Amino acid sequence: MGLIFPDDLMAWQRWQRGRHGLRAARDLLRRPSPPGLTLHLPTDDPVVLFALEASTPTAIASVTVPLKHLGGVPAAVVAPFNATALLPGTWRTIPLGVVPELPTELGGIRAVVASGHFLPAGAVAYEWSRRLGARFLVVQHGLMTPFAPPLPHGAHLLAFSERDGDFWRSGRTDVTADAIGSQLLWEAARHVARTAPVDAPPAAAATPVFLGQLHGAELPRRISGGTAVAFCRRFGAEYRPHPAEVDRISRLQHALWRRRGIRFAPAGGMLDRPRPVVSIFSTGVLEAAAGGVPSWVTCLRPPAWVQEFWERYELAVWGGEPTPAPPAARDRACPCGRRAGARRRERRGMNVLCVIPVRGGSKGVPGKNARVVAGKPLVVWTIERALAVPGLDVLVSTDDPTLAEIAREAGADVPFLRPAELAQDTTPTEPVVRHAIDFRTAEGRRPDAVMLLQATSPVRLPGTLERAVAQFAAGGVDALVGVVPQTPFFWRLGGEPDGGARAAYDVAARPRRQELGAADYHYFENGSLYITRTEIYEQQNNRIGGRVGLFVLDEREGVDIDTLVDLRVAEQVLAELNEGVEQ
C-alpha cells in the first residue's frame, strides 16, 4: 500500500475540500483571503530557509530543534504569521503578502526545509527553491497514512525509516529519500530515561486517555467520533482533543459530549503525567510507547487502511499487551525502520515460493478466475497481495493462455503452461504444487517453503500475507493453515443414540459470544492460505503435515467462491474494502 494520490497535488487538494464539505461551502460564501506570509531574517545572509506552517508546539519544534544543530549557519523562516516570539534569537521581519516575489535577501539560499508544498508557506518556499536551484528537503513529522499529500517533484525526503520513505514515495523515481529517524520519538525515549522515578506506580492502572482526531480528513466523524465516545463510555476514559480541534463543528461536538457525561483530560504532556493512551491512528500512540507509557489503538469497524497502518507500525490493539517501545533514535527511531527491517532480513534467509494455481475450466462459475470482480480479474486480487510481500517468489500455474497473459500483466511469473494431465477436474492441488517446486528446483532455486494461495479466496487485507510469512518463520511449525474463527454453535445430524441431532456445545450452559475465549472457538479452513515446508510436499505429498500452526484470518477474508452467490458476496466485500481505502 502507498499513497492514494502519489503525485497529483491538485487531486489531493480536491479530496481534502470534499472531506470538509461544510467548511468548503462556508469558504465559498465568505471567500476568505489567503493568509499573508512573513519572512523572518537573521542578522547574516541566510543559507537555509525553513517553511513554518503553524504555531503548534510540534510545528515550532520542527524549526527550532534543527536551528540548534546548524552550527551557526544562518537560516531564514517563512510563515503565514509573525513568529518572532516563538523563535529563538533576534529576527528582522518582512511582510510578503499572499503571492510574494522572491526576496533579494534569499539569493544565497542553498537548501529549503519544509513539511511539503501543500500549505501556503511550503508552496511558496518550493517555488523559490526551484528559481534558486536550491535543494528542497521534506521532513516527515508524523506516521504515514495513505492520505498523506504527494511529495514535490525533485524533493529529497528525510523520513523516519526506509519503509516510511518507500511508502511516501510510492514508487516515484523523481524523489529521493534518507531514513534519519524521528526527533519526536527520540525525545520521548530520553524523557522516560531522565524522569522515570524508581518507585513510580504503573501507568497502566490509571484512567486511560483517548487522543482525539476529529480534525483529520482520513476518517469520517461517525468513525473517529463514534470510536472516541464508545471507548470513553465503556472504559471510563477521558477525551483529549487534538490541538487542531478548534473549528466550530468540533467545539459543538465537544460541548455535546460534555453534556452527555464524557470527561475531558486536562492539558499537559502525555509523558509528564503518564496514563494509558489510546487512539485510532495518532502518532501519540507511538510517542507514548517510546516514553514508557502503555498505549494501544482501537477503532469501530476499522477500514482496511487503518488495519494496514496498525500492522506497519506494530501498534497493539486494545485488550492485549501494549504497543512495544520503538528503538532509540540513534537506531532510526521508527519501529518499521529497524525491527521490521530486521524481520525482512530474517525472512530473506528463507526462500518462499508462492504458488497460485488457476485453471481455465471451472464447473461452478465458468471462467471465474478471469472474470472481472470489483474492477479486476479475479486472479489479480491474489497476485497483487502476494507481490506486496517483500522477497516472495510469486508463480502462477495455469493451463490457460488467457489467464497466463492476465497474470503476467499483473506482475506474476508464469514460466510455463501447466500440462494437461495436471489440469483436469479431478486433479488434486498437491501435484500442481509439486510440479512448481520441481520447476524451481531444476532452475537451481529450490524453495525452503511454499505459500499456496487460492485465487477463489480473493479477499485478503493489507499486511495479511506478510504477517503469515513472519508467523511461519518465527513459529517453528512445518505447516501453517489459514483459518477463519467460528463460534462453537454447531450441530451434527444423528449424533444422539435416538437419532436426534447433537450440539457441539453444552446447551445447558450456552455461553454468550462476548464470554468466548480463543480456546472456545472452532477454526474453519477456508482454503485461502497455506505455508508449508518443501520437505512436507516431497515426503508426504500434502500441504499439511508435521507440526501444524493456525493463522487466523479476518472474518471478511473467509469468502471462498464456488457459486455465483459467493461471487456476488466477494464482489461486495472487495468493493467495501476499496471504499474504506478511498474514504
Phi, psi and omega per residue, in radians:
M1 nan 2.536 3.077
G2 -2.468 -2.653 -3.112
L3 -1.297 2.568 3.019
I4 -1.217 -0.642 3.110
F5 -2.110 1.427 -3.008
P6 -1.228 -0.435 -3.068
D7 -2.570 0.155 -3.077
D8 -2.017 1.644 -3.093
L9 -1.144 -0.684 -3.123
M10 -1.114 -0.685 3.098
A11 -1.126 -0.697 3.102
W12 -1.097 -0.728 -3.137
Q13 -1.165 -0.654 3.066
R14 -1.107 -0.717 3.097
W15 -1.078 -0.780 3.120
Q16 -1.004 -0.815 3.141
R17 -1.115 -0.673 3.137
G18 -1.155 -0.464 -3.138
R19 -1.387 -0.273 3.114
H20 -2.134 1.194 -3.037
G21 -1.032 -0.792 -3.110
L22 -1.144 -0.713 3.123
R23 -1.121 -0.715 3.135
A24 -1.130 -0.711 3.117
A25 -1.129 -0.717 3.110
R26 -1.089 -0.771 -3.133
D27 -1.147 -0.580 3.131
L28 -1.165 -0.650 3.141
L29 -1.320 -0.748 -3.079
R30 -1.501 -0.421 -3.076
R31 0.810 1.100 -3.108
P32 -1.144 2.552 3.120
S33 -1.318 2.425 3.073
P34 -1.075 2.627 -3.117
P35 -1.187 2.435 3.015
G36 -1.307 2.662 -3.098
L37 -1.758 2.677 3.080
T38 -2.178 2.284 3.089
L39 -1.706 2.268 3.134
H40 -1.901 2.098 -3.045
L41 -1.995 2.481 3.045
P42 -1.407 -3.118 3.141
T43 -1.237 -0.534 3.120
D44 -1.778 2.895 3.113
D45 -1.108 2.201 -3.046
P46 -1.320 2.617 3.081
V47 -1.961 -0.442 -3.130
V48 -2.131 2.459 3.090
L49 -2.088 2.250 3.054
F50 -1.841 2.418 3.022
A51 -1.782 2.055 -3.137
L52 -1.897 2.151 -3.017
E53 -1.741 -0.414 -3.030
A54 -2.608 2.943 -3.127
S55 -1.779 0.253 3.106
T56 -1.211 2.714 -3.135
P57 -0.967 -0.689 -3.134
T58 -1.142 -0.742 -3.134
A59 -1.146 -0.754 3.125
I60 -1.094 -0.744 3.137
A61 -1.099 -0.508 -3.140
S62 -1.146 -0.300 3.091
V63 -1.831 -0.823 -3.032
T64 -1.168 -0.650 -3.135
V65 -1.149 -0.858 3.088
P66 -1.073 -0.585 3.139
L67 -1.019 -0.593 -3.124
K68 -1.176 -0.389 -3.022
H69 -1.874 0.208 -3.121
L70 -1.447 -0.087 3.085
G71 1.084 0.647 3.109
G72 1.519 -0.021 3.106
V73 -1.176 2.165 -3.090
P74 -1.201 2.422 -3.100
A75 -2.354 2.610 3.061
A76 -1.959 2.822 -3.139
V77 -2.332 2.296 3.022
V78 -1.986 2.341 -3.061
A79 -2.595 2.756 3.105
P80 -1.441 0.415 3.105
F81 -2.861 2.945 3.077
N82 -1.433 2.000 -3.027
A83 -1.903 0.308 -3.067
T84 -1.047 -0.587 -3.125
A85 -1.281 -0.266 -3.085
L86 -1.778 -0.231 -3.063
L87 -1.822 2.556 3.116
P88 -1.304 2.616 3.050
G89 1.562 -2.961 -3.092
T90 -1.857 2.334 -3.064
W91 -2.288 2.557 2.971
R92 -1.880 2.283 -3.055
T93 -1.912 2.574 3.075
I94 -2.290 2.018 3.038
P95 -1.170 2.333 -3.028
L96 -1.941 -0.337 -3.055
G97 1.509 -2.981 -3.013
V98 -1.447 -0.802 -3.135
V99 -2.099 1.395 -2.994
P100 -1.398 2.592 2.961
E101 -1.337 2.881 3.117
L102 -1.199 2.029 -3.138
P103 -1.136 2.491 3.124
T104 -1.118 -0.446 -3.132
E105 -1.141 -0.260 -3.096
L106 -1.760 0.280 -3.087
G107 -1.106 -0.391 -3.115
G108 -1.691 0.141 -3.116
I109 -1.148 2.274 3.120
R110 -1.991 -0.313 3.134
A111 -2.566 2.465 3.093
V112 -2.120 2.298 -3.093
V113 -2.052 2.219 -3.094
A114 -2.667 3.018 3.037
S115 -1.549 -0.023 -3.137
G116 2.545 -2.884 3.139
H117 -2.156 0.468 -3.051
F118 -1.732 -0.134 3.071
L119 -2.071 2.886 -2.941
P120 -0.971 -0.878 -3.078
A121 -1.136 -0.762 3.133
G122 -1.136 -0.649 3.139
A123 -1.112 -0.787 3.133
V124 -1.179 -0.753 -3.135
A125 -1.080 -0.625 3.122
Y126 -1.145 -0.774 3.118
E127 -1.091 -0.702 3.094
W128 -1.097 -0.718 -3.118
S129 -1.074 -0.635 3.137
R130 -1.209 -0.671 3.125
R131 -1.232 -0.551 -3.114
L132 -1.549 -0.215 -3.028
G133 1.241 0.424 -3.124
A134 -1.527 2.662 3.110
R135 -1.299 2.336 3.138
F136 -1.817 1.998 -3.088
L137 -1.837 2.205 3.081
V138 -1.823 2.196 -3.110
V139 -1.806 2.206 3.083
Q140 -1.267 2.257 -3.105
H141 -1.864 -0.451 -3.090
G142 -2.513 -3.125 3.139
L143 -1.234 2.655 -2.951
M144 -1.634 2.183 2.966
T145 -1.894 2.900 3.115
P146 -1.147 -0.163 -3.060
F147 -1.750 0.207 3.078
A148 -1.119 2.614 3.114
P149 -1.205 2.692 3.134
P150 -1.214 2.698 3.082
L151 -1.326 2.609 3.077
P152 -1.174 2.646 3.095
H153 -1.056 2.291 3.085
G154 1.390 0.103 -3.090
A155 -1.312 2.808 3.002
H156 -2.050 2.119 -3.059
L157 -1.609 2.347 2.994
L158 -1.841 1.726 -2.963
A159 -1.770 2.806 3.038
F160 -1.072 -0.668 -3.027
S161 -2.670 2.916 3.070
E162 -1.071 -0.679 -3.106
R163 -1.182 -0.700 3.067
D164 -1.120 -0.680 3.101
G165 -1.062 -0.788 3.114
D166 -1.124 -0.680 -3.123
F167 -1.104 -0.835 -3.080
W168 -1.213 -0.657 3.116
R169 -1.187 -0.580 3.076
S170 0.898 0.786 3.056
G171 1.506 -0.034 -3.123
R172 -1.272 2.488 3.130
T173 -1.830 -0.094 -3.115
D174 -1.553 -0.055 3.095
V175 -2.176 2.628 -3.135
T176 -2.082 2.952 -3.081
A177 -2.661 2.593 2.954
D178 -2.235 2.499 3.070
A179 -1.639 2.019 -3.065
I180 -2.069 -0.080 -3.115
G181 1.613 -3.085 -3.080
S182 -2.117 2.122 3.062
Q183 -1.085 -0.686 -3.114
L184 -1.047 -0.826 -3.111
L185 -1.254 -0.608 3.098
W186 -1.113 -0.764 3.113
E187 -1.111 -0.674 3.122
A188 -1.107 -0.730 3.123
A189 -1.138 -0.696 3.105
R190 -1.161 -0.609 -3.116
H191 -1.077 -0.815 -3.126
V192 -1.191 -0.580 3.131
A193 -1.177 -0.569 -3.094
R194 -1.449 -0.637 -2.862
T195 -1.945 -0.250 -3.027
A196 -1.156 2.012 3.099
P197 -1.297 2.635 -3.083
V198 -1.089 -0.701 -3.053
D199 -1.740 0.403 -3.105
A200 -1.160 2.395 3.094
P201 -1.201 2.670 -3.115
P202 -1.132 2.287 -3.130
A203 -1.132 -0.437 -3.094
A204 -1.094 -0.351 -3.111
A205 -1.462 -0.153 -3.069
A206 -1.494 3.009 3.103
T207 -1.184 2.259 -3.124
P208 -1.171 2.689 3.045
V209 -2.025 2.233 3.096
F210 -1.736 2.105 -3.126
L211 -1.438 2.051 -3.067
G212 -1.283 2.673 3.095
Q213 -2.512 0.628 3.131
L214 -1.116 -0.427 -3.073
H215 -1.272 -0.376 -2.981
G216 -1.317 2.571 3.085
A217 -1.573 -0.118 -3.032
E218 -1.184 -0.589 -3.099
L219 -2.182 2.500 3.010
P220 -1.152 2.663 -3.080
R221 -1.120 -0.417 3.109
R222 -1.116 -0.441 3.101
I223 -1.597 -0.887 -3.094
S224 -1.145 -0.799 3.123
G225 -1.289 -0.703 3.137
G226 -1.080 -0.708 3.111
T227 -1.124 -0.762 -3.121
A228 -1.066 -0.836 -3.101
V229 -1.137 -0.804 -3.112
A230 -1.064 -0.737 -3.123
F231 -1.197 -0.782 -3.113
C232 -1.095 -0.680 3.141
R233 -1.216 -0.757 -3.039
R234 -1.258 -0.649 -3.007
F235 -1.994 0.166 3.103
G236 1.152 0.438 -3.105
A237 -1.331 2.787 3.042
E238 -1.811 2.509 -3.085
Y239 -1.631 2.275 3.067
R240 -2.001 1.912 -3.115
P241 -1.141 2.569 2.994
H242 -1.183 2.564 3.140
P243 -0.981 -0.386 -3.131
A244 -1.519 -0.023 3.141
E245 -1.444 1.103 -3.113
V246 -2.080 0.009 3.102
D247 -1.239 2.876 -3.032
R248 -1.061 -0.731 -3.095
I249 -1.134 -0.739 3.127
S250 -1.132 -0.707 -3.137
R251 -1.147 -0.662 3.066
L252 -1.140 -0.687 3.108
Q253 -1.096 -0.747 3.117
H254 -1.054 -0.772 -3.118
A255 -1.097 -0.713 3.118
L256 -1.113 -0.756 3.135
W257 -1.097 -0.716 3.124
R258 -1.071 -0.725 3.123
R259 -1.122 -0.474 -3.126
R260 -1.604 0.145 3.007
G261 1.660 0.092 3.089
I262 -1.306 2.219 3.115
R263 -1.549 2.550 -3.130
F264 -1.907 2.392 -3.123
A265 -1.297 2.498 3.089
P266 -1.182 2.744 3.116
A267 -1.156 2.717 -3.141
G268 2.454 2.802 -3.108
G269 -1.230 2.530 3.125
M270 -1.075 -0.560 -3.017
L271 -1.536 -0.293 -3.140
D272 -1.317 -0.665 3.086
R273 -2.209 1.386 -2.979
P274 -1.108 2.206 3.037
R275 -2.439 2.692 3.138
P276 -0.933 2.416 -3.068
V277 -2.029 2.327 3.125
V278 -2.377 2.476 3.067
S279 -2.786 -3.084 3.112
I280 -1.573 -0.971 3.113
F281 -2.613 0.517 -3.127
S282 -1.229 2.464 3.013
T283 -1.045 -0.413 3.127
G284 -1.051 -0.441 3.104
V285 -1.128 -0.779 3.138
L286 -1.287 -0.586 3.073
E287 -1.094 -0.756 3.113
A288 -1.092 -0.757 3.129
A289 -1.073 -0.694 3.113
A290 -1.111 -0.565 3.138
G291 -1.544 0.179 3.104
G292 1.412 0.251 -3.130
V293 -1.734 2.247 3.122
P294 -1.012 2.328 -3.088
S295 -2.567 2.628 -3.094
W296 -2.540 3.004 2.988
V297 -2.149 2.729 3.070
T298 -2.760 2.752 3.120
C299 -2.896 2.416 2.994
L300 -1.361 2.161 3.137
R301 0.850 1.079 -3.074
P302 -1.118 2.286 3.038
P303 -1.109 2.891 -3.094
A304 -1.043 -0.646 -3.075
W305 -1.202 -0.552 3.101
V306 -1.160 -0.745 3.124
Q307 -1.137 -0.665 3.081
E308 -1.137 -0.675 3.112
F309 -1.073 -0.822 3.114
W310 -1.032 -0.748 -3.119
E311 -1.161 -0.746 -3.062
R312 -1.118 -0.650 -3.116
Y313 -1.751 0.122 3.105
E314 0.983 0.784 3.115
L315 -1.531 2.304 -3.050
A316 -1.503 2.359 3.117
V317 -1.359 2.441 -3.124
W318 -0.931 2.368 -3.135
G319 2.010 -0.298 3.121
G320 -2.070 -2.739 3.081
E321 -1.122 2.576 -3.113
P322 -1.209 2.924 3.116
T323 -1.039 2.258 3.123
P324 -1.185 2.585 3.111
A325 -1.177 2.388 3.082
P326 -1.249 2.859 3.107
P327 -1.105 2.916 3.133
A328 -1.159 2.795 -3.080
A329 -1.057 -0.554 -3.137
R330 -1.157 -0.305 3.093
D331 -1.764 0.361 -3.122
R332 1.139 1.542 -2.717
A333 -0.945 -0.426 -3.085
C334 -1.263 2.395 -3.101
P335 -1.066 -0.510 -3.136
C336 -1.285 -0.181 3.119
G337 -1.424 -0.698 -3.078
R338 -1.887 -0.930 -3.063
R339 -1.171 -0.799 3.124
A340 -1.159 -0.628 3.090
G341 -1.106 -0.677 3.099
A342 -1.127 -0.666 3.109
R343 -1.115 -0.713 3.135
R344 -1.128 -0.690 3.114
R345 -1.136 -0.659 3.124
E346 -1.104 -0.741 -3.108
R347 -1.282 -0.445 3.100
R348 -1.077 -0.404 3.088
G349 -1.296 -0.250 3.113
M350 -1.890 2.112 3.136
N351 -1.522 1.876 -3.095
V352 -1.899 2.125 3.055
L353 -1.651 2.193 3.080
C354 -1.750 2.035 -3.140
V355 -1.862 2.174 3.080
I356 -2.028 1.726 -3.112
P357 -1.483 2.241 3.104
V358 -2.435 2.328 3.085
R359 -1.867 2.708 3.066
G360 -1.290 -0.565 3.137
G361 -1.561 2.559 3.111
S362 -2.705 2.289 -3.078
K363 -1.438 -0.896 -3.041
G364 -1.142 -0.879 3.121
V365 -2.241 1.720 -3.073
P366 -0.974 2.313 3.091
G367 1.111 0.459 -2.990
K368 -1.142 -0.556 -3.067
N369 -1.172 -0.463 3.103
A370 -1.720 -0.113 -3.068
R371 -1.192 2.404 -3.140
V372 -1.314 2.143 -3.131
V373 -2.208 2.093 -3.123
A374 0.908 0.682 3.002
G375 1.672 -0.063 -3.113
K376 -2.444 2.639 2.966
P377 -0.994 2.471 -3.019
L378 -0.893 -0.793 -3.074
V379 -1.132 -0.453 -3.081
V380 -1.157 -0.582 3.114
W381 -1.000 -0.733 -3.138
T382 -1.281 -0.713 3.140
I383 -1.048 -0.797 -3.078
E384 -1.122 -0.705 3.109
R385 -1.137 -0.672 -3.130
A386 -1.191 -0.724 -3.123
L387 -1.152 -0.344 3.137
A388 -1.337 -0.172 3.138
V389 -1.536 2.080 -3.112
P390 -1.018 2.284 3.022
G391 1.415 -0.013 -3.111
L392 -1.381 2.266 3.115
D393 -1.533 1.788 -2.993
V394 -1.684 2.027 -3.107
L395 -2.172 2.243 3.058
V396 -1.779 2.203 3.106
S397 -1.851 1.985 -3.100
T398 -2.515 2.730 3.049
D399 -1.775 -0.026 -2.962
D400 -1.894 2.108 -3.127
P401 -1.045 -0.622 3.136
T402 -1.145 -0.796 3.096
L403 -1.112 -0.644 3.114
A404 -1.066 -0.729 -3.134
E405 -1.189 -0.706 3.091
I406 -1.061 -0.768 -3.107
A407 -1.145 -0.723 3.131
R408 -1.117 -0.747 3.133
E409 -1.095 -0.511 3.120
A410 -1.400 -0.164 3.070
G411 1.895 -0.001 -3.127
A412 -1.443 2.795 3.044
D413 -1.556 2.197 3.067
V414 -2.180 1.426 -2.974
P415 -1.402 -0.128 -3.111
F416 -2.770 2.841 2.880
L417 -1.707 2.274 -3.040
R418 -1.095 2.385 3.112
P419 -1.015 2.607 -3.071
A420 -1.029 -0.632 -3.111
E421 -1.166 -0.262 3.092
L422 -1.826 0.275 -3.103
A423 -2.267 0.500 3.128
Q424 -1.538 2.854 3.107
D425 -1.065 -0.504 -3.070
T426 -1.710 0.082 -3.099
T427 -1.271 2.137 3.053
P428 -1.174 2.916 -3.121
T429 -1.332 -0.609 -3.028
E430 -1.009 -0.778 3.097
P431 -1.092 -0.528 3.091
V432 -1.156 -0.747 3.105
V433 -1.163 -0.743 3.108
R434 -1.026 -0.677 3.110
H435 -1.062 -0.746 3.126
A436 -1.187 -0.695 3.098
I437 -1.067 -0.803 -3.120
D438 -1.105 -0.639 3.127
F439 -1.124 -0.827 3.132
R440 -1.152 -0.669 3.130
T441 -1.086 -0.719 3.119
A442 -1.113 -0.449 3.077
E443 -1.433 -0.040 -3.066
G444 1.430 0.396 -3.070
R445 -2.239 0.824 -3.130
R446 -1.037 2.199 -3.117
P447 -1.337 2.683 3.013
D448 -1.394 -0.540 -3.125
A449 -2.636 2.825 -3.127
V450 -2.191 2.227 2.967
M451 -1.686 2.126 3.113
L452 -1.826 2.101 3.126
L453 -2.079 2.278 3.083
Q454 -1.615 2.172 3.140
A455 -1.151 -0.343 3.138
T456 -1.382 0.013 2.984
S457 -2.065 1.341 -2.944
P458 -1.416 -0.219 -3.046
V459 -1.530 1.882 3.057
R460 -2.393 2.248 -3.117
L461 -1.310 2.697 3.075
P462 -0.977 2.334 3.100
G463 1.574 -0.213 -3.088
T464 -1.048 -0.867 -3.057
L465 -1.200 -0.639 3.113
E466 -1.152 -0.680 3.079
R467 -1.121 -0.658 3.139
A468 -1.122 -0.748 3.107
V469 -1.098 -0.736 3.130
A470 -1.107 -0.726 3.134
Q471 -1.145 -0.702 3.134
F472 -1.127 -0.762 -3.098
A473 -1.148 -0.564 -3.049
A474 -1.702 -0.229 -2.953
G475 -1.594 -0.152 3.130
G476 1.135 0.546 3.131
V477 -1.859 2.825 3.096
D478 -1.626 -0.435 3.119
A479 -2.558 2.432 3.113
L480 -2.119 2.211 -3.047
V481 -1.974 2.206 3.054
G482 -1.292 2.244 -3.091
V483 -2.375 2.775 3.086
V484 -2.042 2.259 -3.107
P485 -1.180 2.440 3.101
Q486 -2.285 2.471 3.038
T487 -1.142 2.744 -3.050
P488 -1.402 0.245 -3.044
F489 -1.461 1.140 3.133
F490 -1.942 2.712 3.107
W491 -2.270 2.651 3.071
R492 -2.098 2.274 3.121
L493 -1.221 2.390 3.048
G494 1.180 0.445 -3.097
G495 -1.436 -0.333 -3.104
E496 -1.574 2.728 3.128
P497 -0.991 -0.556 -3.117
D498 -1.516 0.150 3.128
G499 1.549 -0.061 3.126
G500 -1.310 2.947 -3.133
A501 -1.302 2.643 -3.142
R502 -2.098 2.357 3.120
A503 -1.462 2.634 3.091
A504 -1.556 0.132 3.126
Y505 -2.432 2.956 -3.119
D506 -1.411 1.818 -3.083
V507 -1.186 -0.348 3.137
A508 -1.375 -0.274 3.136
A509 -2.402 1.002 -3.072
R510 -1.091 2.082 -3.109
P511 -1.379 2.664 2.980
R512 -1.377 2.655 -3.062
R513 -1.016 -0.698 -3.095
Q514 -1.222 -0.207 3.127
E515 -1.608 -0.110 -3.080
L516 -1.308 2.364 3.019
G517 -1.751 3.084 -3.100
A518 -1.028 -0.618 -3.105
A519 -1.283 -0.263 -3.120
D520 -1.473 -0.345 -3.072
Y521 -1.373 2.681 2.890
H522 -1.709 2.721 -3.096
Y523 -2.200 2.086 -3.043
F524 -1.610 2.181 3.096
E525 -1.465 1.841 -3.042
N526 -1.661 0.023 3.085
G527 1.451 0.066 -3.074
S528 -1.232 -0.703 -2.913
L529 -2.596 2.306 2.995
Y530 -2.459 2.461 2.946
I531 -2.232 2.215 -2.988
T532 -2.434 2.417 3.050
R533 -1.114 2.468 -3.067
T534 -1.005 -0.605 -3.124
E535 -1.045 -0.544 3.139
I536 -1.155 -0.766 3.077
Y537 -1.084 -0.762 -3.062
E538 -1.214 -0.618 -3.053
Q539 -1.662 -0.556 -3.044
Q540 -2.056 -0.119 -3.129
N541 0.900 0.797 -3.071
N542 -2.595 2.558 3.095
R543 -1.339 -0.280 -3.125
I544 -2.151 2.207 3.113
G545 -3.096 2.922 -3.104
G546 1.180 -2.562 3.110
R547 -1.423 2.164 -3.016
V548 -1.884 2.348 3.024
G549 -2.029 2.788 3.121
L550 -1.906 2.366 3.036
F551 -1.955 1.948 -3.011
V552 -1.447 2.097 3.127
L553 -1.593 2.800 3.004
D554 -1.168 2.617 -3.130
E555 -0.966 -0.611 -3.133
R556 -1.169 -0.391 -3.126
E557 -1.460 0.098 -3.098
G558 -1.533 0.051 -3.115
V559 -1.201 2.266 3.077
D560 -2.289 2.139 -2.986
I561 -1.583 1.943 3.014
D562 -2.140 -0.377 -3.081
T563 -2.321 2.982 3.089
L564 -1.127 -0.554 3.074
V565 -1.106 -0.791 3.086
D566 -1.018 -0.704 -3.115
L567 -1.099 -0.738 3.129
R568 -1.161 -0.668 3.093
V569 -1.096 -0.797 3.137
A570 -1.064 -0.743 -3.130
E571 -1.084 -0.712 3.136
Q572 -1.143 -0.770 -3.121
V573 -1.130 -0.781 3.135
L574 -1.102 -0.698 3.112
A575 -1.120 -0.706 3.125
E576 -1.149 -0.678 3.106
L577 -1.121 -0.725 3.105
N578 -1.120 -0.686 3.117
E579 -1.114 -0.645 3.105
G580 -1.104 -0.619 3.104
V581 -1.229 -0.612 -3.064
E582 -1.366 -0.372 -3.105
Q583 -1.222 nan nan
